[in-house]
Amino acid sequence: MPPRRQDPSRVRAALDIQLADLGLPPFDGPDSAAGPAVVAAVLSVYDRGATPGREALRAAVRFLLDELVARAPGRTVEVRVPPFAAVQCVEGPRHTRGTPPNVVETDPRTWIALATGREDWPAALADGRVRASGGRADLSPYLPVSLVTPL
């Protein structure tokens, strides 16, 4: 099953609101560039010590999870970033019922930092910002998934 893609109009709307909050003009690039742009906007907000808008944060998390699935297709590991999304990835035995044996869970800010290379896996795991269970729940070979720089 291919991953669900976000509605480009929702991503653009969230991005434009976040850009306005940053004092920047609306996004005028193609839909294919809206995902990286919303990640860059969210990183810029974090760099300013502020909290990103909920919809921009959701779009950034989902974009980066989609990138992980593209990089590590499969259904062995469930990656959860509540309250926004969960995906299955990594080749291996497929999970079909009940609680998955390989689960990674983290908060949105940590996920964005991991997925963009701003944080490394061992440090986030060691200090408890990432919870990983199961023998295949190590995502370090697949990270970062996108090297986006802030605006």
N, C-alpha and C positions, 0 to 999 in steps of 0.2 A: 504494500500500500504506500503510495507516495505521500510525503508530508503535506499537511495542509499549509497553504500559503496564506499570509495575511492579506486582507483586503487593502489594496494600495491606496484607496481613497481615505481609509481610516488612518493608515500610517502617515500619509501626507498631512491630514488634519491635525493629528497629534504632534507631528514635527513642526508644523507652522505655529501652533500654539506655544510650543517650547521655544522656538526661535524668537517669537515675539516677546516672551518672558526674558529672553537673553538680550533683547534690544536689537535683534537682527532681522533682516527682511525675510519674507516667505521663501520657501524652497522652490527653486525653478528648474531643478534637474529632472531627469527621467525617473519613472517609477522604480527602475532597477537600482537606482542610487539612493532611494529614500531610506532603505534599511540601514546602510552604513551612516547616512546623515543623521538619523534619529539616534543612533548609538553615539555619534560624535557630539550631538547636542546634549545628551544625558551626561556624558563624561564632562562636558564643559560646566554643566550645572553642579556636578559633584566637586569639580575643581574649585568652584567659587564658594564651596561650603554650604550650598543650598540643597533643597530637595527637589528632584525633577517632578514634573507633572505625572499623574498616575497613568494616563494613556500613552505618553511618550515612554515612560518606563516599561509599560507592558509591551509596546512595540519593539523596544530595544531588546528586551529579554527574549521575546519570541523570535526576532530576527536571528539572534545569536544561537538560540537552540536549533533553529532550522539549519544554520550553518554547521552545527555539530552533527546533526543527522546526515547532512550531505557528506561530511568528512568521515563519519564512522557509521555507515548504514548498518542496520541490524535491529534485533529486538531482545538483546540479552540484558541490557542495563536500562533501568528507568531513571531518568534525570528529572527531578522535581524542583521547580522554582516557584513556590507558592507566594502569592495567590494567583500567579499569572499563567503558568503552563507546566506541562509535563510531557516528555517525549521518551520514546524508546530508541536505543541506538546500540551500536557495537555488535559485530558478528559473533555468532556462537549459538548455544542452545536457546531456542525461543521460549519465552515465558507465556503461558496462556491463561492461568487461573490463580486466584488468590494473591497474596502478597508476593511481589517479585523477589527472587533471591539476591539480586544485585540492584541496589538502590543508591542513588546519590541525591542528596537534598541540600539546598543552600538558599540563602536569601537573594533577592534581586541584585543588590549592590555587589555582593561577593561574586555572583555569577558573571556580571558584566566585567568585573576586574579580572577574573580568571580567563574569560573568553577573549579578552582583548590583550592579554599578556601583561597586565598591570600587577597581577598577583600570581604567585606560583602555587601550584597544587599542594606540595608538601606543607608549606606555611599555613595555608587556609585549613588544611586537614588537621594539622597539629594544634591550632588554636581553637578548633571547634566550629569555625564558620562554615565548614563543609562536613556533612555527615555521610559516610560511605560505608555500605555493608555489602558483603559478598566478594568472592574471589576475583570477579571481573570488574569491580566498581572503581577502578583506577582510571581516571580520564586524562591523566598527564600526557600520554602519548598523542592525544588529539588536541591539546591546548597549546597555544591560543588558536581559536578558530578564525579570528579576524583581527587584523592589526589596524584599528581605527584610531586616529588621533583626534583630540578634542578640537572644536572650532576655534 
